[in-house]
Amino acid sequence: MTVGLRCLLPPQGSLEVSLSQPTRSSSGSESLLVAEEMRSLIVDKGPGPVEDEPDALVKGWLQREMRGCMKTPWIRPRKYWFVLTPDSLDYYSSNEKGARRLGSLVLTSLCSVLWPDKQLYKETGYWSVTVFGRKHCYRLYTEHLNEAVRWVCAVQKVIDSKAPVQTPTQLLMRDVEVSPCPDSPEVLEQIYRCNPILRYTSGPLYAPLLPFPYGSLDQSAPGPRSYTTLRDEAVKLFNSLQQLESERDPVPLMQGVLQTCLDLPPLVDEIYCQLVKQTTEPPAPGGQGDLHYWQLLTCMSCTFLPSPPVLRFLRFHLDRTENRFPTSEMAKYACFIREALGKTKGRECVPSLEEILVLMQRQEMICTVHCPGAPACSVAISSHTTAEEVAQELVSRLGLSQSPNLFALYEQSRRREQPVGSATLLADVLTSLAGEDREQDPPCRLCFKHYGFLDTDNVPRDSLEFALLFEQAHEMVLRGYVPTSEETLQTLAALRLQSLNSDFSTHAPFPRLEELFPPHVLHARLPPLPHRPPKCRGARLRAGLLAGGLWGQALAKQRAERDQRLRGRLREEGASTMAAIVEKWKLLQGMGRPEAMAAYVALVREWPGFGSTLFDVDLQASPVGAGPQRLWLGIGAKAVSLYKPGEPEPLDSFCYGRISSFGASDSSTFRLSVEDRDLLFETSQVDEIAQLLKTYLASAGAQRLPRPQEPPTSAPTLEPSVLPQGLCPAPGPWPPVGSSHS
């Protein structure tokens, strides 16, 4: 059924709205106008005799899959004569004049074609050409690759030459946008009244509101979820939206819709249009079902930004809602959505369940940031708050504005710790932390710490910054990044106890040993596991045959006994070490907490690498046959140093004036060019190393590195610091690498 509409509203003038779309009706329900491609643009050709095709672009014999699949090569496909014209792809029973046309696939801008699949050729011996149309899908096969490529390129060229297909929803969106509603609001209302496709519907949707390509080109999406075609997913999402109306707990369903939009970005505009449709002229404005739609629209506005045409239509819908229901909940949501759209730049993660609950109430989230040596801070954030904004607030709240050092937020867990870039949305960080294993001990959390040490000598001992410095020094000790004698480590543990509990007392709470003393030192005392020579093939075979019998049980018993002995030995070493620490603690009688912290930091500062951030790297050796060397790469305020793990003195040190360039050779290789040599480091922290080097260069006014087009100059100029004090910089492009290192 084709609907033609013409509205004449004198004296303001006339408005003509014409659209073509199918309708479906069911018994007992109202007729539903479906937003489908205009059928006038897709006219199927009926069977007929072959004629001379003066406009034929490509002709040739191809084999077409009729039933089943080409993965069964003993069922050979049938061969037909195919003719490609500027409007369609037709096939005939033969190439003789008068042969009957057996089928036709009309080509529009929504059609798509798949390139030949190499894997299918290996399995079947045929190169495939798949053409997707509105009604039909042609799977064609040839034994020659060049012929398949010729057909694919020709079909794609025809598709690209077609004018874009516009759906009725797109045409009406444009009419709504250009309608003179301030002067004649009745014209606008007439458009809504005469076009049910713009209004709420309780029936299903049979086609998307926006045009999507036919076929399965976009069905693969990142993540564990599997998807079909974009058109099918758009219809499924509309069904999910309708479920929101009766859901008692709509949050999981909302998150599922958001996740689908994140996995399939082309569906973002479609969901916005569907939500605008369902919140226009609902049967119960402001009811529970209507508010669920507005709440999902709120979450969408804080997660995705629509394309400009849809954004204009959405803003018009928000204005119209506020004008019609100025004091309603819908108007409040509309105001919130308009403000959110001005801040949204895209998210890496969909909102967590907690964030969705907050957005449904149009409120802010409370983020807890832990500060070593100080109570945790609670900060109110929105979906658009960045790590830089929170860092600025904490720097101001903790009185660190005058500090020359740099600070940042860190994602911290037992297994990893990494800084959060200042441009990163904190809501994304909280979502990723919420997805971590909640049973970790300690659990994942956000921490506010030093990011770069530019001056550690002049930090006042009675300041909060010194407490942060003390806690960070203690973390380095426990992780084994302060190479010193075991006697010094015991003294440091005693000073830590003195700072926590003051003078020795039998009633004082004792932390666990691993919170005072590096655990790896105790493990190093244990005897190494016995080295087993490789077994011959026969021995391995006998071991495999006996693994499930008495011999296997005996081996398991031996391993259990050995592990028990090692645990007992570890407990003995731990008790001995704790006793030595307590004896040293007793000698600190009368030392106050500030003095104990100062003594602790002074001992750690004796190591030359204090104040540097250490990264575990493998230096790629240059001699042929030499393996990589495990080292520490220390990034400090004045120099880059290389340390052998466990040794206090650096193997080499390079001031920034000697570094000509640095950057990434690939995702796991970091290149550092020092004067006339290049150093290659294998590491999983390429991004962190490059960003920290960039931070020190910018903060300290270091030498400007040459651009890729410029050769290194002999006298580089200095550039002033471009970073605000006390903040971690936003992640950006790395300092350029010289032309020979790019």
N, C-alpha and C positions, 0 to 999 in steps of 0.2 A: 504494500500500500504506500503510495507516494503522497506526501502531504505538502500542499502549497498554501502559503499564508500571505495575505496582503492586508495591512492595517491602515486605514485612512482615518486620521484624527484631525479634522479641521478645527480651528483655523491655523494651528501650528504648522501644518504641512502633512506630508504623507511619509510613512515608513514602510518599506517593503522588505519582508523577511521571507526568503524562500529556502527550503531545504528538502532533501530527499533522503528518506531513511525507512527501513522496514518496521513494521509493527507486529507484535505477537499478542494474542489474546488467549485467555483461558477462561473456562466456565467459572462464573462466580467472582471474577477479578477484573479490574479495570484494564483497558488496553494500555500497553506499555510501549512508548516510543523508544527504540533502541538506537544508541549512537554507533552506527556502523558506517563504513565507507559508502559513499553515495553510489548506488547501483548503476546510475547512469554512466559512471566512469568505467564500469566493468561489464562489458557485454560479451557473453560467450558466443562463439561461433558454432553453428550447428554443423553436423556432418554434411559434406558436399563433395563434388568431384574436384580434383586438382585442376587448377588453372595456371596459365602462365603467370608467374609472380614477378612482375617487373621491379617491384620494390624489395625482393628477397635479399637479405644481407648475407646469410650463410645457408648452404644446402649440404646435405650429406646423409649417409646411412649411419644410424646409431641403434644400439640395442637398448630396449627399455624393459625395466623390471615390471612385470605384470602382477605377480603374486609371490609370496614368500620373500626370500632374501638372497642376495648374491653370494652369501657365505656358503651356499650349497651349489658348488660349481657344476655338478652333474645335471642340474636343471638349468639349461641354457636360456637366457632371455631371448625374446623375439626381436627381430630386426625390422626397423621401419625407416621410411624416408622422412627426414625432418627438415623443415623450412623455417628459418627465423626471419620475420618481417619487423618493421619498425613498431608494430603494435602487438604481435603475438608470436608464440612458438607453436607451430602446427606440425602434425605428423600424419603421414599417408601410408596406405598399404604398399605402394610402390612409387617409383619415380616416373612412371609413364603418364602421359597426358590422359586425363579422364579418370585417374585413380581416385578412389574415394578417400576423403579426409576423415580420419578416424577420431581426431580430437584436437583441441586447441586450448592453449593456456594464454590468456590475455595478460600482458605485461603492464604493470603500473609502477609507480615509485615505491610501493610497499612490497613489491616482490623482491626476492633475494636468491642468490645463487652461491652454492658451495664449491670451493676449489677441489680438485682431485685429491683423494686421500691415498697417501703412500702405503699406509698399513693395509688398506683394503686391496690394493694392487698386489701386495705380497701374499695375501690370503686367497685371492680369486684370479689374479692375472688380468684384471680389468681396471682401467681408470674410470672413476665415476664423476658424473656431472649432475648435481642435484639442483633443480629449479623449483622454488616454492611460490605458489600462487594462492589466491584467496580460497579457491575450492579444491585445487588439485596440486599435487606434488609430482614432478617428473624426475625419476631417477634413471639417468641415462648412462650407458657404458660403452667404452671403446677400448681397443687394445693398444692404442697409440697415445702417448702423453701429449705430443704436440697438437693432435686433433682435439683432445679434451681441453687443453688450454685455449685453443682457438675459439671453441664454443663458449667457454666460460667468459672470456674477454668480450665476445660479441654480445652475449646476453646481458652482461653487466653494463655495457655501453648503452644498450637500449633502455635499461632500467634507469640509468643516470640521466637520460635525456628526457624522462617524463616529468611533468609538472608535479609538485608535491600534492598529495591527496589531503584534503582538509575534511575533517569530520564535522557534522552539524554542531557539535559542542564548540569547536574552534570558531566556526562562522558566527555563532550566537555570542560568543565571548567578545568578538570584534564588534558586533552590533551593539552590545551593551556598553562597550567602552566608548563608542562614538556617539551614543544617543544623547540628545540634549536634555538630560534629566533635570538640571536646575531650572530650566524654563518650562519644560513640559514633563513632569514626573509621570503623567499618565501614559506616555509613550513607553517608558521603561517598564511600568507595571503591565502594559499590554504584551510586551515581549515575554515576560515571565508567565503571564496567564495563558498565552497561546502556545507555549513551548514547554510541554511537561518534562522534556529532557533536562531542563535547568532546575527542576524542583525535586523535592523529596519524593522517593518512591518506595513502596513496601515490597515490590516485586523484584525478581532477579534481574541482573544485567547480562545480556547475551553477547555483548561486544564492548570493547573499551571505549571510553569517551574520547580518547586521543588516538592518533594513528600510530600503529606499531608495525614493524616489518613482519611479513609472513615467515614461517619457518622457525628453525631452532638455532639461529645464529647466536643468539644471546642467552641461551638456556644455561650455559655453564657459568657458575658464580663461585667466588671464593667462599671457603667455609665448608662445614660438614653437610649443609642442607643442599638438597637437589631440587632443581626447578625444571619446569617444562618451558614452553615458549612464553614470551612476554605477554602476548595477547591472552593466553590462558591464565597466567598469573594475575593479570589485571582483573579478570572476571572473578577469580578465586578471592582476591582481596576485597572485592565489593561484598561477597558473601560473608567474609570475616567482619567487615564493618557492620553489616546488618545484625550480626550476632551480638555486637556491643550493646545494642538497645536492651537486651534482656539479661545480660551478664551481671551476676551479683558482684563478682570480682573481675573487672575488666582489665586489670593491670597486665597479666600475662599475655592476653590477646593483643593489647596495645604494643607490648614489647615485640611480639612476633611480627606485627605489621611493620614496625620500625626496622626490624632486622631484615625483612625482605627488601625494604627500600634501600638499606645500606648495601645489601648484596647485589641488587639490581637497580642502579641509579636511574635508568630511564623511567622507572615506575614512580618516581617522586612526584612529577607533575600530575600523573594520573590520579594518585591518591589525594593530592590537594584538590583536584577537580571533583573527585567523588565526595570528599568531605564537604566542599562548598555546596554541592548538589543536595546532600542529605541534611544540611543545616539551613536550607532555603525552603520556606513554607512547610515546616514539619507539622504533623498533626497535633502535637502537644509542645508548643514552644516553651523552653525552660524545663521540660520534664526530664526524668532520669535518662531516658534514651537519648534525647537531644543533647543533654549536658555531656554524656559520654562521647558524643561526636566532637563537641567543642574541646573536651579535655584531650582527645587524641590530636586534634588540630593544634592545640597548644604544644604538645610534645613534638609534633612535626616541625613547628616553627622554631623550636629551640635546637633542632637537629639538622634539618635540611633547608636549603634556600631554593625556592622554585625558579624556573626560568623567567625572564622578564615579562612575557605575555601572561603567564599564569600568575605571576606576582601582582601585576596590575589588576587582574580580575579578582584576585584574593583580597587586595586592599579595598577594591570597590565593594566587595561583599561585606567586609568588616565595617565600612562606613555605613552601608545600608542597614546593617543589623543595629548599629548604635543609634541611628536616627529613628528606627522603628521601635526599638525597645531600650530607651535611654537609661533606665534604672534597673535593668534586669541583669541576671548572672551572665547571660550571653553577651551583653555589652561589656561587662567587666573582662570576660575572656577575650573579646575582640580587641579591647585596649591593650591587654597584656600581649597578645599575639603581634599586634602592630609594633610594639616596642621591641619584642624579641627579634622580629624580622630585620630590624635595623642593626642588630648585633651579631646575628648568626653568620658564621663563615664556613660551616661544615664540621662534622664530627668524625673522629676515628672510630668511636664505639657508640652503640646505641645507649640511651640512658638506662641506668640500672633500675631495678624495681623500686629501690628507695627514692631515686630521683624522679621517677614517674609519679609516685605518690605525692611528692612535694610539688611537682608541676601541676598536678590536678587541683591543688589548693592555691596555686599561684603564690607560692612562698619560696624562701631561700633555703638552701641546705646548710647544715652545720658541719664544717670540716675540722677535724682534730689534727693538729700538727704537733709532733713531739720535738722538744728542744732538749738536747743532752745537758744535764746539770741544772735544768729549770723545769717548772711545771709545764704540762702540755697546754697549748693555746687553742682555743676554739675560734674559728673564723667563719663568718657567714659568707657563702658564695652562691653564685647563680650558675646557670648552665654556660654562661659566657665568660666567667672569671678565669683569668690566666694565672699561671704560676708566678709570673712577674708581679702581678697586682697583689697576690698574697705575700710574696717576699717583701715587697715594699711596705705593706702594712706591718709585718712582723719586725722589719728593721726599725720602723718608727716606734712600734709599741714596746720593743725591747731596748730602746735607747741606743741603737747601733748606727745612727745616721752619720756620726762623725768618724766611724772606723774606716781606715784605708783598705781593709780587707774586703773580700767578696764573699757573699753568702748565697745559698741556693736551697731549694727544696730537693729532697732525695727520696726515691723509692727504696725502702730498706726492708730486707728480710734476712734470714740466716744465710741464704745461698748467694745473694747478690745485693749490690747497692749501687745505684746509678742516679746522677742528677737529673732533674726535670727541667727541660728547656723553658725559658721564660715565656715563650709564645704558646706553650702547650696548655690546652684547656684542662683545668683541674678536675672537671667532671669526668673527662676521659680517663684520667689517672685513677680516680676513685673507682670507676667501673672496672678497670683492669685489676686493681688491687682486690676488689670484691670477688673477682673470678679466681684469685689465687687460692691455694689450699688453706682453709681457715684453721686447720689443725696444726699448722706450723708453730713451732715454739722457738723464738717469739713469732707472733703473727706479722704479716706484712703491714707496713704503716708508712706514713709520711713523716719525714724528719727535716728539721731546719738546722743546717750546719754551715761551717766554713766551706766555701768553694775554691777560693784561691787565697794564699797567704802572701800578702805584699809587705807586711810589717808585723812581725811577732815579738819584736824586742820591746816595743813601747806600749804594749797593751797593759793597762792598769790592773794590778793584782786583785783589786776589790771590785772589779767590774764583771758584768754578766758575760762579756766577751771572753774574759780569761777563763771563766767556768766552761764555756763552750770549747775553748782551746784545750783545756785540761781533759775534757771528755773525749775529744777527738784524738788527742795523743794517747789516751788509754786504749781506744779502739785500735790504733795502729800497733800498739804493743801486743794486744791479744791476738791480732791477726798475723803476728810474726813479721811485721814490716819495720821493726826496730832491731837490727842485729846488735846484740850486746851479750855480755857474759851472763851466765845463769845466776851468779851472785847479784848482779845489778837487777835482774828481773825479780829476784826475791825482795830486794830493797824497794823496788817500785810497787810490788804487791803490798808490802808493809805500809808504804806511804798511802796507798789507796785505802787500806783499812783505817788508817789514822784519819783520812779525810772523811770517811763515811761514819765511823763510830767514835771518833776522838780516842781517848786513852784506852788501853787494853782493859777488858773486863770479861770475866767468864760468862756474864749474862748478855754480852753484846751479840747481836745477830751476825752470824758468819755467812757471807755469800758463798756460793759454790766455788770450788777451786778454779774452774774454767772461766769464772768471771773476774779472777784476780791474776791468773798466771797463764801464759800461752800454752794451750793443750799440746801443740806439736812438740814442745820440749820434752814432755813426759813420754810421748809416744816414741821419741827418738832414743830413749833409754832402753826400750824393750829389745830383746834379741831379734835379729831379722829372721824371717821365715826361711826354713831350709830350702836350698836350691835343688830342684829335682831335674836330673838330666832327661832329655827327651827320650821317650820310649820308642822302641822299634815298632813296626807295624804289627808284629805278632803279639807283643806285649799289650798294645792298645786293644787288639781284638780280644785277648783273654780278659782284660779289665772290663771290656764291654759285656762279655758273656757272664762275668761273675758279679756285675754291678748290683743285680737284684737279689743276689744270694747272700751267703754268710760273709763272703769277702767284702761285699759292698757295705754290709752292716758294720763290719770291723773298721773299715775306713771312716765311716761316719762317726763311729765312737771315738776313734783317734782324733779326728778333727774337733769334736766337741770337747774332749779332754784338753787338747792344746789351747782352744779358745778360752776355756775356763782358767787354765794356768796363766794365760796372758792377762785376763781380766784381774786375776788375783795379784799378779805382779804390778799391774797398773794401779790398783788400789794401794798397794804398799808404797809405790813411788809417790803417789799423791799424798798419802798420810805423812811421809817423810818430808815432802816439800812444804806441806801446810805447817808442820811443826817448825821448820826453819823460818817460814814467814812470820809465824806468831812470835818467835824469839826476837826477830828484828823489830816487830811491832812493839814489843815491850820496851825496847830501847828508845822509842819515840815519845816517851812519857812527857807530857806538858806541851807538846807541839800543837799549835792551833790548826784549824782546818785550812785557812789561807796559806800558812807556812808549809803545810804538807803538800798542798796543790802546787805551790811555787817550786818546792824541792823536786816534785815529780816532773814538772815540765822542764826544769833545769837539767835533770838527768837525761831526759829524752832529747833535749836540744843539743846535747853533746854529739849526737850522731849527725854527720854533715848533711844527710838527706832529710832532716826534719823540716817540715814546711813544704815538702814536695808531695805531689800525688803520684803514687807508684802504680804501675801497670805491669802485669805479667806478660812478657813477650818472648818470642823465639827469634833470635837474630839469625838471619840466613847467612851462613858462612860462605865466603867467596871461594876458598880453595876447593878444587874438584874432589869429590868424595867426602868432604867434611860435612857433618850433620849440623842441624841448627843448634844454637846454644841458648839455653833458658836463662833469661836475664830479667832484671827489674828496669823498667824505663821510668825514670823520675822526672816529672814536669814541675819545675819550680818557677819562682818569679824572675830569677836572673839567669837560669841556665837549664839545660836538659842534660841529665846524667844517666850513665849506665852502671848498674850494680850487679854483681854476682850475688844471688840470694844467700843471705846469711853473713856476708862480709861487709864490714862497716865502711870501707873506703871504696869510692867509685872506680870503676875500670877506666872511664873516660868521662869528660864533661865538656859541654859545648855551650858557650854563651850565645845569646840570640844574634849577636853580630856576626857569628860564623855560619849561621844557618841561612842558606840561600833560598830554599824552598822546602815545602813539605805537603803531603797530601796522600790520597789513597790510590794505590796501584790497582787494587780490586777490593772486594768486600771484606777480605780478611788479611790484607797486606798493607802496611803503612810504610811510606817511603819518606825518609829524612835525608835531605841533601845538605851536607856539611862541607863547604869549600869545594875540594876537588874529589869528593867521594860520596857515594850513595849508600845509605843504610836501609835495609829492608827488614821489617819486623812482621812476623806472623802473629796476629792477635785477634781476638773476638771483640775488641773495644776500639776499633778504628775510629768510629764517630766520636767517642769520648776523648780520645787523645787529640784528634784534630781540633775539636771545639775548645779544649782547655788551652792548647797552644795559641789558638786565635784569641782567646780571652786575655792571656798574659801579654800578648803582643799589643792588643788594643788598650789594655788598662795601664800598662807601664810605658806607653809611648814608644814601643819598640820599632825596629827598622821596618820600613814598608817593603813588602815583598813585591817583586816585579809581576806585572800582568802576563798572562800567557803569550801575548803578542810581543812583549818587550823582553829583550835579553837582560840578564841581571846587570845592574850598574855597579861600578866600583865604589861609588860613594852614595849609598842610599840615603834618602832624606828621612826625617822623623815626622811622624804624624801624631797629633795629640790624642789623648784618651777619648774614645767615643762611647764609652759605657758609663751608665750611672753607677756611682759608688755603692758597694754593698749588694750588688745584684748579679745573678747569673745571666749571661746574655741569651738572647733568643737564638735558637739554632738556625744557621744560615749557611750560605756557601762557604766552603773552606777557603783559606787563603790560597791564591792561585799558585799552581805548580809551574815551574819553568817549562819551556817548550820541550826540553829533552826529557822531562819527567812526567808529562801529562798522560 
